[in-house]
Amino acid sequence: MKNMWQGFTWLSSLCEHMYLHLDTTAFKCGKCGYHYKCKAELKRHSAVHEWKVYCCKLCKFHTRIEKNMIDHQCTRHGEAKYSCDVCGKMFKYRMSCLHHVAICKG
């Protein structure tokens, strides 16, 4: 019989690993109810609930990065005066628009 402990330092690690072979979701998120087979997956998921989210007050856009929100507000709702001929995306700066148009046209 193969040594069951092979590769596991702790009994708890072996037990957690054994859950992966079962058709069960033993670890449940207390905030949203998602289920995970592995405690490490639940821990990684839990970080989602700690993120700060920036929401645009003028549309449904949202992001975790403040700079992205500032850029969004300038280009979508601010003084963006340059637009892409291909897709219509707006730009505040001419050079940004020219660069985008070159990529958009391929």
Number of C-alpha atoms within 10 A of each C-alpha: 3 5 6 8 11 8 9 12 9 9 10 10 13 15 11 15 15 12 17 14 9 10 8 12 14 15 18 15 13 10 8 9 9 13 16 19 20 18 18 12 12 18 13 9 14 16 9 9 9 8 11 11 12 16 14 15 9 9 10 7 12 15 15 12 12 14 11 13 18 14 14 18 18 15 19 16 13 14 13 16 12 18 20 18 13 11 11 10 15 23 23 17 14 14 11 14 19 16 11 19 18 11 9 12 10 6
